[in-house]
Amino acid sequence: MSEHNAVMMQFFHWYTRDDGAFWDEVAQRAPELAAAGIDALWLPPASKGTNGTKDVGYGVYDLYDLGEFDQKGTVRTRYGTRAQYLAAIKALQAAGVRVYADIVLNHRLGADGFETVRATPFPIDDRRTPKGEPREIRVPTSFTFPGRNKTHSAFEWSWRHFDGCDYDHNNPEDKSTVYLFEGKKWDDRTSLEFGSYAFLMGADLDFESQEVNDELNTWGRWFMDTTGVDGFRFDAVKHISAPIFPAWLEHMQKHAGKELFTVAEYWSGNLAELHWFLDEAGPLFTAFDVPLHYNFHTASRSNGNYDMRQLFDGTLVKERPLQAVTFVTNHDSQPLQSLESVIEPWFVSLAYAAILLRRDGYPCLFYPDYYGSEYEDFGHDGNRHKVVLPSHRVLIDTFLKARKEYAYGEQVDYFDHWNRIGWVRMGNEEHPKAMAVLLSDKSEGTKWMGTGRPGGTTFRDLTGHIEERVVVNDEGFGEFRCKGGSVSVWVQE
């Protein structure tokens, strides 16, 4: 993706509107997104969730219900109806914007009935040491989808299709136990957190079951035929046996007759874990660069005392650039959410310059960073908070313009100062003009950088932060400037 300077956007967040008109907004914004230089949208999960119109999409109940059936108290989902969803996809693709669907395969929630099964209890944070003997429990694992009445699929789920769950109807107050069903084992080749992180929530799919894998293939074919999407974002991959994903993707690509882009959400700041997953998943997969996100988080909280020379150290984009999707923030890390790791507003523009104007990685924008957002919710401290996320659209649009017009060719880094770092893109035959980028997390200053251009060549700051031009000397070097806690993008006139 990076060779064509493509950019994707996560076009939702945890507090996206729940009035059923969101898919209409997607369709309406398609032309302006394409014009801004956004090539693909990652849309939220479209299936019916257990909390009806309030469900963000990750509490998946019925993958076949895209807002078509009266289930969980509603026909539409949080975002709208099936017809609106399909119209939004068509509008995006007509505008030249690819569509990536968010796929949740790990778990099911909101069962239609309970079943009795024997199971072994485990502590929620230790999947190796049972906390008691096997016993009979009542579990929410019967999914019959009466509201859909076998439309699209007659498949029904029972406890035999799951490894375990986190709820016993006989003991509903217990929130500290997960149950492994008799005759089952936690799926292997998952994250080793808690001994095994195969279980995340709800009723956990048993990926060693051939019935389960056959049904996921059947649903995938139906979903591709119905939507015609161009790729997938896989949710919660650290909790699913890694070989499942390349097998499923191969099946989908063969059925669709086209290459499908795929990015995996393996949420870990440990680069070794991301390397392991991508080795297992294969070269067709990319993964979100979580370590880079954490570097941004740390830098933004360091009051100008972060060593900017280390900004890309220990990151996926540095070690595996062709399989890295770089991002600043997402719906899980935004304020008040489960993985909250805020990028302070003053640093957001620096972070976007770092992912949009460099050679490597497939950058992903975040809806609130582009459009802004306001919401209220309870925080980890138990108190209710109001959050205001400012729009950075003006600068992001500037970076998008620079990416499309100037960010080509050889990249020469100038990572030689702990506050100010810069790089130069030398251009190529089709895009012959050079670009020099300089950013500082603290003090205003300058950096001499070589542009490879003849003496007298003039550069201007595309951001408008600095009005004076820079003229390079006979050796092609110029003294480029940026303000403190800011970024300047110098482009050849």
C-alpha positions, 0 to 999 in steps of 0.5 A, a space after each residue: 500500500 505504501 508504494 502508492 501512498 495510500 491512506 486509510 481511515 477508521 471512520 468511527 469511534 466508541 461514541 459514534 452516533 447511535 441514531 441509525 443515520 451513521 451509514 447515511 453520513 458515510 455515504 454522504 461524505 464519500 466524495 469529500 473523503 476521496 477528494 482529501 486523499 483518503 483511499 479506504 475506510 475501515 467501517 465499524 462492525 455491521 452485525 447485530 449486537 447483543 445491546 441492540 442500537 447501543 452496541 458498538 458492534 463488538 458484542 456480536 450476536 448474529 453475524 447474518 443480521 446487518 440491520 434487517 431483522 427484529 432482534 435484540 429489540 430493534 431492526 436497525 443496528 446502532 449505525 442503521 439498516 442493512 439497506 443503508 449499510 450496502 448503500 454506503 459501501 456502494 457510495 464509497 466504492 463509486 467515489 474510488 474509496 475501498 471498504 474494509 469491514 470489521 470482522 468479529 469472530 472470537 465470541 458471541 453474546 446475548 444467547 437465546 437460551 441456556 444449556 446445562 454443561 459440565 465445566 472446570 472453573 478457572 481464575 479470570 487471570 490464570 488459565 493454567 490452574 483450575 480453581 475447583 473441580 469440574 461441576 455442572 453449570 448453566 451457560 448462555 450458549 444456545 443461539 437459535 436466532 428466532 427473529 431471523 427464522 433461518 433466513 440466510 442460514 439455518 445454522 444454530 449454535 450450541 455449547 458444543 461450538 464453544 470452548 467456554 464462557 464467563 457466566 454461570 446462571 446458577 451463580 450470576 454474581 461471580 465475575 472472577 471465573 471463566 469456565 472451560 467446558 468438559 471435553 474442551 481445551 483452550 485454543 493453542 497458538 494464541 497470546 500467552 497472557 494469563 497462561 492462555 488468552 484464548 478466552 476474552 469474553 462471552 461464549 468463546 468459539 471453539 476453532 478446533 471444531 470443524 463445524 465452527 470453521 465450516 460455518 465461518 466459511 459459509 458466513 464469509 462467502 455470504 458476507 462477500 456476496 452481499 457486501 462486496 467489500 475490499 478487505 477486512 479488519 480482524 478484531 481480537 486476533 490475539 485470542 484466536 488460534 493464529 492459523 485460522 486467519 490465513 485459512 479463512 482469508 485464502 477461502 474468501 479470496 478464492 471465492 471473491 476472485 480478488 485480493 483482499 486487504 487484511 489488517 489484524 488487531 493484535 493489541 500488544 506493545 511487545 514487538 516480538 508478539 507481533 512478529 510471531 503473529 505475522 510469521 504465523 499469519 503470513 505475508 498477506 496480513 498486516 498488523 496495527 503498529 501498537 508499539 508506535 502508538 505507545 511511543 506517541 503516547 509516551 512522547 506526548 506525556 513527556 513535556 518535551 523531555 522525550 528523546 525524539 530520536 527514539 520515536 520509531 525504536 521498537 516499532 513494527 514499521 521500522 522492522 516490518 514496514 510492508 506489514 505495518 499499519 501505522 495509527 495515532 489513536 483508535 476506539 479502544 485507546 481513546 479517552 475513557 475506553 478500556 485501553 486508554 492511552 491518550 495522545 495529548 492534543 498538542 502532539 497529535 499533529 506531530 504524530 500524524 506527520 510521522 505516519 503520513 509523510 514518511 516512506 514506510 507503513 500504511 497510515 490509518 487516520 482516526 475519525 475524532 482526530 479528523 472531525 473532532 468529537 465531544 462525549 461523556 462517559 464514566 472513567 476508570 475512576 468511577 466518575 463521569 467525565 466530559 471529553 472534548 477531542 479537537 479536530 486536526 483536520 486542517 493540518 491532516 489535510 495539509 499532510 494528505 496533500 503533501 503525501 500525495 504530491 511530494 512524499 516520494 523517492 529516497 528518504 534521508 533521515 536527520 535524527 541527530 537531536 533529541 528534541 528536533 528530528 527531520 527527514 527529506 523525501 527526494 522525489 521520483 520521476 513522476 513526482 520530482 519535487 523534494 520535501 523536507 519535514 521537521 518537527 520538534 516536541 519542545 523548543 523552536 529551532 533549525 536543522 540543516 538538511 540536504 535536498 539534492 537540489 541545485 543552489 538557489 532552489 526555494 522551499 516554503 512551509 506548506 503548513 503556513 507555520 513559518 512564512 519565510 522561504 528557505 533557499 538551499 546553498 550550492 551543496 543543496 543544503 538548507 537551514 529548515 525551521 520549525 516552531 516548538 511543539 510543532 511541525 513544518 513541511 517544507 516543499 520545493 517551489 
